[in-house]
Amino acid sequence: MPDLKRSGRGIVTMAFGKQPYIEMAKWLAMSIKLNAPDLESAVLTDSTDPELAELYTHVIPHEPYMGSQMEPKFHLDRFTPFEESFYIDTDCLVLNNLEAMWAAFQGQYFGIPGWRYLTASDVDQAVDVPFVLDRYQLTSLPKFNGGCYYFRSGEETTRFFDTARDLFTRAAELRIGFFRDGGFSDEPLFALALALHGLKLTSLGVRGPWTPLQSRGAIHLDVFAQECSFLKEGITVYPDLVHFPGGYRECYAYHREVWKLQRHFGRPTPPLIARSSTQATGILWSARRGTRNYAKAILRPRERRMAI
């Protein structure tokens, strides 16, 4: 494990494996450089792509002990070069200097944006809620999107991550959901670690990090104007950090803003035919999104309320 000298604060992400993940890491870095230029940034990667070193202030080589899939998240405290860190998934764009988010987590050693909690009557795809609550004699389990974690270096943080690492080794035993391509979901494991350490989620209201999962209508996004908004569960949210997970990476607004970033930083954009194809895919995705959300609202209203 690395013996790092940590200082300051910054954003940490990870990108390894297939090239699309490396490209998303570049896009995230460009949005940081544009909208939070005073923040340092670090990427954990197995890639030797020279652009990563140009865009990030720290490039951290992936080591075998860190594992693959989501497992490296459980070692964030070991490889971050910063005293204070925001871990952010690569499929995000930063829209401002994040000062309000840093302020919201002051005084905490580990924190996650969110406000929802699952109880024994709730059903969740990522975890057998009643089983976990009963096993650990808990009354609720935090529910959040795992695209953004805050933590600062220290003994309390190390103990928290030690708990999370131990839970990871017992994920199957704890009936934690896993991904189709392997690996366990990090969210219920970090949620359980939060509960066991007596920590609560940190609500940032309509600001902070948001995903457009199960949002309605248009997704307004302008990375250069530092603007984003969309309607979610009847409320308009204004993300400081917008996250496009999974199939939501097909959203045309995401790619349109990425192309603007690439031009701004002197990077090549896809040829016209590729951009047109991406736009057409985005239109189809938008239509499917509307149909899918309508069906979920009718058939699975409780699960809809659990979206974040």
C-alpha positions in Angstrom: 0.0 0.0 0.0 1.3 3.5 -0.8 2.7 5.7 1.9 1.4 9.1 0.8 2.1 12.6 2.1 -1.3 14.2 2.0 -2.1 17.9 1.7 -4.9 20.3 0.8 -8.2 19.2 -0.7 -9.2 17.8 -4.0 -11.3 15.5 -6.1 -10.5 11.8 -6.5 -11.9 9.5 -9.2 -11.0 6.2 -10.7 -10.9 5.0 -14.3 -9.6 1.6 -15.4 -10.4 -1.1 -17.9 -12.1 -0.2 -21.1 -11.3 3.0 -23.0 -14.7 4.6 -22.5 -14.1 4.9 -18.8 -10.8 6.6 -19.5 -12.5 9.1 -21.8 -15.1 9.9 -19.2 -12.4 10.5 -16.7 -10.9 13.1 -19.1 -14.3 14.8 -19.5 -14.7 15.0 -15.7 -11.2 16.5 -15.4 -12.0 19.1 -18.1 -15.1 20.2 -16.2 -13.0 20.5 -13.0 -10.4 22.6 -14.8 -13.2 24.8 -16.2 -15.4 25.3 -13.2 -13.2 24.5 -10.2 -9.7 25.5 -11.4 -8.3 26.0 -7.9 -9.0 22.4 -7.0 -6.4 19.7 -7.4 -7.6 16.3 -8.8 -6.4 12.7 -8.8 -7.3 9.7 -10.9 -6.7 6.1 -9.9 -6.0 4.2 -13.2 -4.4 1.3 -15.0 -4.1 3.4 -18.1 -0.9 4.9 -19.6 -2.9 7.5 -21.6 -0.7 10.6 -21.5 -3.8 12.9 -21.5 -4.7 11.9 -18.0 -1.4 13.3 -16.7 -2.1 16.5 -18.6 -5.6 16.9 -17.1 -5.1 15.6 -13.5 -2.7 16.9 -11.0 -2.1 13.4 -9.7 -2.2 10.1 -11.6 -2.2 7.1 -9.2 -1.3 3.7 -10.6 -3.9 1.0 -9.9 -2.4 -1.8 -7.7 -3.6 -5.4 -7.4 -4.7 -5.1 -3.7 -7.3 -2.5 -4.7 -9.3 -5.0 -6.7 -11.6 -4.3 -9.6 -15.1 -3.1 -10.3 -16.3 -1.0 -7.3 -13.8 -2.5 -4.8 -11.2 0.3 -5.2 -13.8 2.7 -3.5 -13.2 0.7 -0.3 -9.5 1.8 -0.4 -10.0 5.5 -1.1 -8.5 6.5 2.3 -5.3 4.6 1.3 -4.6 6.2 -2.0 -6.0 9.7 -1.9 -3.2 12.4 -2.0 -5.5 14.9 -0.2 -6.2 15.7 3.4 -9.9 16.4 2.4 -11.4 14.6 -0.6 -14.5 14.3 -2.6 -14.7 11.0 -4.4 -16.6 11.6 -7.7 -17.6 9.0 -10.3 -16.1 9.5 -13.7 -19.5 9.8 -15.4 -20.1 13.2 -13.7 -19.5 16.8 -14.7 -18.6 19.5 -12.2 -20.6 22.7 -12.6 -19.0 25.1 -10.1 -16.2 25.4 -7.5 -18.2 23.1 -5.1 -17.5 25.6 -2.2 -21.1 25.0 -0.9 -20.5 21.2 -0.8 -17.2 21.5 1.0 -18.9 23.8 3.6 -21.7 21.3 4.1 -19.4 18.6 5.1 -17.1 20.6 7.4 -16.7 18.9 10.8 -17.4 15.4 9.4 -14.8 12.7 8.8 -16.9 10.8 6.3 -20.1 11.9 4.7 -22.5 11.1 1.8 -25.0 13.4 0.2 -28.6 12.2 0.7 -31.7 12.2 2.9 -33.5 8.9 2.4 -33.6 5.9 4.7 -34.9 2.4 4.1 -36.9 0.6 6.7 -37.9 -3.1 7.0 -41.0 -2.5 4.9 -38.9 -1.3 1.9 -37.8 -3.4 -1.1 -34.4 -2.5 -2.7 -32.7 -4.2 -5.6 -29.2 -3.7 -4.1 -29.8 -5.2 -0.6 -32.2 -7.5 1.4 -33.2 -4.6 3.7 -35.2 -6.6 6.4 -32.4 -9.2 6.6 -29.6 -6.6 7.1 -31.6 -4.5 9.6 -32.5 -7.6 11.6 -28.9 -9.0 11.5 -27.5 -5.7 12.9 -30.5 -4.7 15.0 -30.9 -1.5 13.1 -34.2 0.4 12.4 -33.1 2.0 9.1 -30.5 2.0 6.4 -29.3 5.0 4.4 -30.3 5.1 0.7 -28.2 7.2 -1.7 -26.4 7.4 -5.0 -22.7 6.3 -4.6 -21.3 8.8 -7.1 -20.0 11.2 -4.5 -18.4 10.6 -1.1 -16.7 13.1 1.2 -13.9 12.1 3.6 -10.9 13.6 5.4 -7.7 11.7 6.5 -7.5 10.6 10.1 -7.9 7.7 12.4 -11.7 7.9 12.5 -11.8 7.7 8.7 -9.5 4.7 8.7 -11.7 2.9 11.2 -14.7 3.7 9.0 -13.1 2.3 5.9 -11.9 -0.7 7.8 -15.5 -1.4 8.7 -16.5 -1.0 5.0 -13.7 -3.2 3.8 -14.7 -5.9 6.3 -18.3 -5.7 5.1 -17.1 -6.0 1.5 -15.5 -9.3 2.2 -18.9 -10.6 3.5 -21.0 -9.0 0.8 -22.5 -12.3 -0.5 -23.2 -13.4 3.1 -25.0 -10.1 3.7 -27.2 -10.6 0.5 -25.8 -7.5 -1.2 -26.7 -7.1 -4.9 -24.1 -7.6 -7.6 -23.6 -6.3 -11.1 -24.2 -8.3 -14.3 -20.5 -8.1 -15.1 -19.4 -9.0 -11.6 -18.6 -7.2 -8.4 -20.9 -6.0 -5.6 -22.7 -2.7 -5.3 -20.7 -0.4 -3.0 -23.8 1.6 -1.9 -25.5 -0.8 0.5 -22.1 -1.7 2.1 -21.2 2.0 2.7 -24.8 2.5 3.9 -24.3 -0.2 6.5 -20.9 1.2 7.5 -22.6 4.5 8.0 -25.3 3.0 10.2 -22.8 1.0 12.3 -20.7 4.1 12.9 -23.8 6.2 13.8 -23.4 8.5 10.9 -26.2 10.2 9.0 -26.6 11.4 5.4 -26.0 15.0 4.6 -28.9 16.7 2.8 -27.9 19.4 0.3 -31.5 20.3 -0.7 -31.9 21.0 -4.4 -28.2 21.6 -4.8 -25.3 19.2 -4.5 -24.9 16.0 -6.6 -27.9 14.8 -8.5 -28.6 12.1 -11.2 -31.4 12.5 -13.7 -32.6 9.0 -12.8 -36.4 9.0 -13.2 -36.5 12.8 -13.9 -39.2 14.3 -16.0 -39.0 16.5 -19.1 -35.9 18.3 -20.4 -32.5 18.1 -18.8 -31.1 21.7 -19.0 -27.3 21.6 -19.0 -24.7 24.2 -19.8 -21.3 23.5 -18.4 -19.9 26.9 -19.4 -22.8 28.8 -17.9 -22.5 26.6 -14.8 -26.1 25.7 -15.1 -28.1 22.5 -14.8 -31.7 21.8 -13.8 -34.3 19.1 -14.3 -37.6 18.1 -12.7 -37.3 15.2 -10.3 -40.2 13.9 -8.2 -42.1 17.1 -8.6 -39.2 19.3 -7.6 -36.8 21.2 -9.8 -33.2 20.5 -8.8 -30.1 22.5 -9.6 -27.0 20.3 -9.3 -23.6 21.5 -8.5 -22.5 18.2 -9.8 -24.5 16.2 -12.3 -24.1 12.4 -12.6 -25.0 10.4 -15.7 -24.9 6.7 -14.6 -25.5 3.6 -16.7 -27.9 4.1 -19.6 -28.1 7.8 -18.8 -24.8 8.3 -20.5 -26.8 8.2 -23.7 -28.3 11.6 -22.8 -27.5 14.0 -25.7 -27.0 17.0 -23.4 -24.1 15.1 -21.7 -22.3 14.5 -25.0 -23.1 18.0 -26.3 -21.4 19.6 -23.3 -18.5 17.2 -23.4 -17.8 18.2 -27.0 -17.8 21.9 -25.9 -15.3 21.0 -23.3 -13.1 19.1 -25.8 -13.1 22.1 -28.2 -12.3 24.5 -25.3 -9.3 22.4 -24.2 -8.0 21.8 -27.7 -9.0 18.2 -27.8 -10.5 16.6 -31.0 -14.2 16.1 -31.1 -15.9 13.1 -32.9 -16.5 13.6 -36.7 -19.8 15.0 -37.7 -21.3 11.6 -38.6 -20.5 10.3 -35.2 -21.9 13.3 -33.5 -25.1 13.0 -35.6 -25.4 9.4 -34.6 -25.0 10.3 -30.9 -27.7 12.9 -31.2 -30.1 10.4 -32.9 -29.3 7.9 -30.1 -30.0 10.6 -27.6 -33.4 11.3 -29.1 -34.3 7.6 -29.0 -33.0 7.4 -25.4 -35.2 10.4 -24.4 -38.3 8.7 -25.9 -37.5 5.4 -24.1 -36.9 7.4 -20.9 -40.3 8.9 -21.0 -42.0 5.6 -21.6 -40.0 3.8 -18.9 -40.6 6.4 -16.3 -44.3 6.4 -17.0 -44.4 2.6 -16.6 -42.5 2.8 -13.3 -44.8 5.5 -12.0 -47.8 3.2 -12.6 -46.4 -0.2 -11.8 -43.7 0.5 -9.1 -44.6 3.7 -7.3 -42.7 2.9 -4.1 -39.5 2.1 -6.0 -39.9 5.3 -7.9 -39.9 7.3 -4.6 -36.6 5.6 -3.8 -34.8 7.0 -6.8 -32.0 9.5 -6.2 
